[in-house]
């Protein structure tokens, strides 16, 4: 399989959107030319080209630079990047979860003093952990071996991003059906590798169609979720048309919201129902398409923008960076989706000039 895989991936590439004369070796050379001076530049280029070929993503300059910009921002071209102060962050997360479940600290200390599968105690392994992969392996070991581990983590490893593009592990697990490499372990394990992290990161960044004219909004979506920028612009139009202030976060429906308990965005849209000529069921049906491109084709989308633009007497943007504050135990200062998207876009522009 190891010998056949490059051949199979090359075959996929010949069926994809490569331009005449754009052989896989030429694509790899172009990717490598745009990568800064890093260790194993050729290896990085090969894994990116293989992911493009397997997913039939056009390897043009814009897509290449988008991937390189996110990779540089998220990891500095490290497959399993070091996280500063990780032992303290990890212990803080364990203590937080223990407190939320009313587990006394002395029981947590006792659990961490258990001998783990590699002979060291969990406390010793936590103190030595430097990367998210190491931390994830500790949590998985605790969940499987220590009774308190299951109670603390409820079969859910708190490490939720992985690899050189810091892709969501949940996303990787839900998009693993066509993963082209042999798997030795789990998709979680693969996401921590260079090839797996790039494959799933590229799928998250470029594996869906958008209405955007700027990569900036795709970068915002990478951080906030597919179509978050499109949805934030829709929320802005709803707010202008209704006069109801809304958080422009890209979330059109409150998770689990029943028809009799709508979220803020849905409530604001319902306030316009008479002007829109749509009842509550039609509004809900349209908003449920907020994670799809064809939300743009709904009557709700068209009528809300028509109403808002008539009110404002000017065209309104169809994409806006969501106003989201980034939350993570790893983040030690106030950061936002706008900060992330802007930083990535700056790297993207530099790459395009190279």
N, C-alpha and C positions, 0 to 999 in steps of 0.2 A: 504493500500500500504506500509506503514511504517513497518508493521509486515511481509509482504510477501517479501519485497525486499531482506533481508539477505538470505531467502530461495532460491529465484530466482538466486541470485549471486552465492550461493553455488552450485546450479544445473549447472550453466555455468562452474564453476571451475571443476566439475567432468568430463566435456567433453573436457577440455583443456589439455595442455601438462604436467599436474602434473605427477610425477613419482609414481610408486606403493608405497602406504603408505604415500604419501605426501598429507595429508588432509589439507583443508583450515586452520584449527586451528593450524596445524604444521607450515604452511607457515607464519601465523601471528606471531607465537612464534619466528621463525627464523628471521623475519624482526625486531621484537621488540628487539631481542638479539643484533642486529647490530646497533640499534639507540642509540646515546649517551643519557645521562641522561637529558631528556626533559620532560615537562609537558604532561601528557596523552600519554605516549609512546604506550600504547595499542590501543588508538584511531588512532594514526598515522599509526600503523601497519595494523589495520583493513581496513583503507581507501586505503592503498597501495595494500594490498592483493585483495581487491574488484576490483580495477582498473586492476590489472593483470588478474584476472579471467574474467572480462567482456570483455577484449580485447584479451584474449587467448595468453597472453605473458608468456613465461616460467619463473616461479619464482625461477630461480637459483641464486647462490651467486653473479654472475657477474651483472645480471640485478637488483637485490636488491640493491647492493652497488652503481650502477650507479645512480639509483633514489635518494638514500640517499645522495650521494655526491653533486648532483645538488641542492637538497633541502637545504642542509646545506650551500652551497655556496651562494645561492640566497636569503635565508630568515632566516637562523639559526633556522629552524623549527617554523616559525611563519606564520600562515595562511594569515595574512594581515600585513606584516612587516612595522614597522615605518620607515619613510624616513627622515633623518636629514635635517633640513632647508627647509621642504616642502612648508610652506607658501611663502617664498621668491622665491623658484623655480616656484611655481604656478603663482605668480604675474608677474614674469619675462616672463613666457610663454604667459600670456595674453597680456602683453605690447608688446611683440615681434609680436604676431599675429595682434594686433591693428595697429602697425606701418607699417606692410606689407600691410595692407588694407587702410592706410592713415586715420585712425580714431584718432581724437584728444584725448589726455590724459584726458581732463576734461569730455569727454563723457564716457570714460571707468570708471572713478571714479564715475560718476553719475549712471551708470549701476550697479556697484558693491554695491552701497548704496541702491538698491532696496531691499525690504523685500522678503526673500526667502520663500519656502513652510513650513519651520519649525519656522518661525517668526523672525529669525535673518536675518540681511542683509547678502548679499553674501560676503562682505568684512569681516564681523565678522566670517563667516564660514570658509573662506579661512585662516584667521589668526589662527583659532583653528585646522585646518586640520593637521593630523599627519601621515595618511596612504593614499595609493593610492586609496583605496576603498572610503574613505571619499571624496577625491578630485574628483574622478570620479562621485560620486553622486552629488557634487556641479555643475560640468560641465553639467551633464544631466539635472539638475534642471534649470540651466541658459538657456540651449538650448531650453527648453520647455516653459519657462515663460518670458524671457527677449528678446525683439526684437534684441537687439545688440548681445545677446548670439548666435543667429543663424548666424548673420553676422560674428561674430568672429570665430565660430567653424564649420560653414557650415555642421551641422549635423554630425560632426566627433569629438568625444570625444578624446582629445589629450592623455589621459591615455591609453596606448596601451599594457601594460603588467599587469599581475595580479597573485595573489595567492602565495603559498609557493614555487613554482618553477618558478615564474615570466614568465609564459607562455604567448605567444602572444594571445591577445583577438581575433584578426582576425583568427588565427589558430583555436582557440576553436570554434568560430562561424562556421567555414567551416568544422569542424569534429564533429558536434553535433548530427548527425543523429542517432547514436547508444548510446547516453548518457543514462546510465541505471537508473538515479535517477529522481524522479518527480521534475519538474522545477517550482519554485514559483518566477516568474519574468522573467528575460532574461538570455541568456547564459553568457552575460557580468557579471551579478550578480553572476552566479554560479562559474565563473572563480575566483572570489574573495574568495570563500569558500575553506576550506581545502580539502573536498572531490572532488570538481570540479577542483580546481587548480591542485591537484595531478593527477586526471584522464586525463586532457588534457595535463599536463606536461609530463606524462608517454607516452601518445600517440605521442607527439612531439619527445621525446627522443628515444623511443624504437619501435614505431609503424610502422617502415619501414625497409626493408631489405637493407643491405649495403655490399660492398665488403671488408670492413675493417677487419684487424686482431687485432686492438687495440681500446679500448674504447676511447682513447684520441681523435681520429678523430670523433667519434660520439658526444663527448662533444663539439668539435669545430663546428660541424653541428648544435648543439642545439642553439648555439649563432649566427651562420652565415647563417643557412638555410640548408635544406636537400641536401646532396651530395656536399656541398661546398668544403669539403676536397678532394673528388675525383676530382672535377672540377678544383681545384687549382693545383693539380698534372698534370692534362691534360694541363692547361695553361702553366705550367713550361715546359712541353715537346714541346708545340707549340713554345714557346719562344726560346728554345735551337735549334730546327730544323730550324727556320726561321731567327734567329738572331735579332728578333724584341723584345725589352723589353716590358713586360706586367705586369700589377698589378695582383698578384695572389690572386684575391678576390673571386673566385668561380663563378662569373657571366659570363656565356658563351655568352649570348646575351644581347645587350642593350635593355631595355624595350621599346617596340613600334618601334623598328628599322625596316625600310623598306628594301627591297632587294637592293635599290640603296643608302642606307645610313647605312652600317653595323657599328657595334661597333668595338673597338680595337681588341678584341680577334678574332672575325669573320674575320676582315680584315687581320690579321696575318695568319689565316688558309687559306684564299683565296690566299695569296701570295705563298702558297705551293701547290696550286691546281694541277698544272701540275705534280709535283713529286708524289702527292697522287693519281692521276688518278681520281679525283672527280671534278665535276663542281660546280658552286655556289649554285645551287638548292639542290644538294645532300649534300653539306656542311651545308646549312641552315636546311635541314630536320633532319640531325643528331644532330646539336646543339640544336634544339628544344626539344630533348629528354634529355637535361642536368639535368632536375629535376626528372629523372627516373633511376632506376637501369639498365635498358637495354641500356642505352647509352654506357655501356661497350661492348655491342655486336655489335656496329656499325662498318662498315668498316673504318670510319673516326678515331675512337678511336684507333683501331688496327694499322692503317697505320701511324698515327702521332707518336705513341710510337715506332714503328719499325724504322721510319726515324730518330727520335731523338736519339734512342739508338745506331743506326749505326753511327751517327755523334759523339756521346759522347764516344762510345766504352765501354759502361758499362750499366747495368740495371738502370732504373730510377724508383723512387718511384711512386706508384699508389695512394697514399694519402699524402697530405701535409696540414698543418694548414694554412688556408687562412690568408693573411696579411691584416687584417682589423682593423682600429681604431674605437673603440666603441664611438658612438655619442648618448648622451641623456642628457636632462636637469639635471638628477639626478647625472651624473658623473662629479666630480669636479677635476679629475686628468686624465692624459693620460693613457688610458687602451686599450688593443687590444684583439682580439679573442684568440691569443696565450696565453696571460695572463690568460684569463678566462679558457681556456681548460686545461692549466697546473695546475691552482689552483684546479679545479674540479678533475683532475686526481690524484693529491696528496691526496685529501680526499678519493677518490675511493680506492687508494692503502691502506690507513690506514684502511678503512672499510673491505677490503678483508683480512687484517691481524687479525682483531678482531675475 
